[in-house]
Amino acid sequence: MIYRRERPVCRKALIHLTKKYNCGLEELLHHPTMMMSPNLCIQARKMIEESKFKTAKQLKDEERQIAFRRAVGLIR
């Protein structure tokens, strides 16, 4: 898969905003009070299309699921 990273500064800004507000890109894009520049909106859509981007919340949830599965004995 080839990632389209024409706007690395926008990508970093979006990652920072998702961590700050603890939400996903879709929620950030459709947030009623959040005013983003057109470049941020374009880059957010590209990152959503890539579908490889994970927010800090998603990573934390995955870690909890793995820890739970290990505690139960489903994973060694």
Backbone hydrogen bonds, N-H to C=O, Kabsch-Sander energy under -0.5 kcal/mol:
donor,donor_aa,acceptor,acceptor_aa,energy
3,Y,1,M,-0.6
5,R,3,Y,-1.0
11,R,7,R,-2.2
12,K,8,P,-2.2
13,A,9,V,-2.0
14,L,10,C,-2.6
15,I,11,R,-2.3
16,H,12,K,-2.2
17,L,13,A,-2.3
18,T,14,L,-2.5
19,K,15,I,-1.9
20,K,16,H,-2.4
21,Y,17,L,-2.6
22,N,18,T,-0.9
23,C,18,T,-1.3
28,L,24,G,-2.1
29,L,25,L,-2.6
30,H,26,E,-1.9
31,H,28,L,-0.7
34,M,31,H,-0.6
35,M,33,T,-0.6
36,M,34,M,-0.7
41,C,37,S,-2.0
42,I,38,P,-2.4
43,Q,39,N,-2.4
44,A,40,L,-2.4
45,R,41,C,-2.2
46,K,42,I,-2.0
47,M,43,Q,-2.4
48,I,44,A,-2.1
49,E,45,R,-2.2
50,E,46,K,-2.0
51,S,47,M,-1.2
53,F,47,M,-0.6
59,L,55,T,-2.3
60,K,56,A,-2.2
61,D,57,K,-2.3
62,E,58,Q,-2.2
63,E,59,L,-2.1
64,R,60,K,-2.1
65,Q,61,D,-2.2
66,I,62,E,-2.3
67,A,63,E,-2.4
68,F,64,R,-2.5
69,R,65,Q,-2.5
70,R,66,I,-2.2
71,A,67,A,-2.1
72,V,68,F,-2.3
73,G,69,R,-1.5
74,L,69,R,-2.2
75,I,69,R,-1.2
